[in-house]
Amino acid sequence: MTTSRPLRHLGFIHLVPFSREDPAQGLADAIELFRYAEALGLDSGWVRTRHLQYGLSSPATFFSAVSQHTERIGLGSAVIPVGFENPFRLAEDLATADVLSGGRVLPGLSVHGPGYADDVNDLVHDAGWREEDYGYGRIERLRALLAGETVREIPEYNGIGGDFDSERVEPHSPGLSDRLWYGGGSLRSAEWAGQAGFNWLVSNISSAENGLTEFSAVQRAQIDAFRAAHPARDAARASVARVIVPTDGATPEQVRKYRAYAEARTPRTRQVHGKNTIIALDVLGSLDEIVEFITHDIAFRAADDYLFELPFEFELADWKQILHQLATRIGPALGWQPASGRA
């Protein structure tokens, strides 16, 4: 069984949760999960970015570590909120991780202004945040730096110290600036990402617009708008991420936990939050139920890549069970092959 648009890549998104008392264990579990996913033949693993929470705050640092334990799997961020970053320093960190990984980093990005109370913003962003531009230009500046744009002119070497100066961000990793994704949830963002030539990533939170409130219809409209604005048109790449929890292969205790998790989260999907925020229903069920859902979901049918968002309240054994079902049963049922089985 295949979807209307061929499935190119299959992966997962992980929050990398950890306990306050032992963050090292959570990070070690995440590295193990990426190793396991690579062994299963999955194409990519993505990490969320969390500030002032018990989740990963530094994707580039994590990618540098994971790159030393894996060889092939793509390393994505879903997403880095660039409002917290200096584009110059972020470019250096991403490029370093990309060089160490052999060109496997997939930077997913977003922009928005500081969202804390003013006194907290002063601590997090320094007092200059009130005058900063937190628009799309911040990401365009990052891309230019990753592409090797000249930052300064280098004077002739005068023989003092060492001839180490460069006119651009170092290390430079060719191709990294072409692997940028924008994670968005509105038609405005979709159109900008298309016009700018980025890849497009949508998740389980989006925005109701133009009278549309049904989640898949909203995301399909965004994907269509993204491709219509992109120079590559239909060839532009889009990825859909949702919380999908397979019950096949799970123990009875896991199934009970999974069902309780999904049931507790269902009420939030039945209303519009705030101005126009909508949340997708978690997909929980057997192989047949999950494949049936994906093949009839109009957003998935328009996407090139599928990402399973892993519930952060679960544990390593649960996440491995989900990834095993994804790689060995669900993916193949959708026409996908593990990396080891491709020509």
Secondary structure by P-SEA (a helix, b strand, c coil): ccccccccccccccccccccccaaaaaaaaaaaaaaaaaacccbbbbbbbccccccccaaaaaaaaaaaccbbbbbbccccccccaaaaaaaaaaaaaaaacccbbbbbccccccccaaaaaaacccccccccccaaaaaaaaaaaaccccccccccccccccccccccccccccccccbbbbbccaaaaaaaaaabbbbbbccccccccccccaaaaaaaaaaaaaaaccccccbbbbbbccccccccccaaaaaaaaaaaaaaccccccccccbbbbbccccccaaaaaaaaaaccccccccbbbbbccccccaaaaaaaaaaaccccccccccccccccc
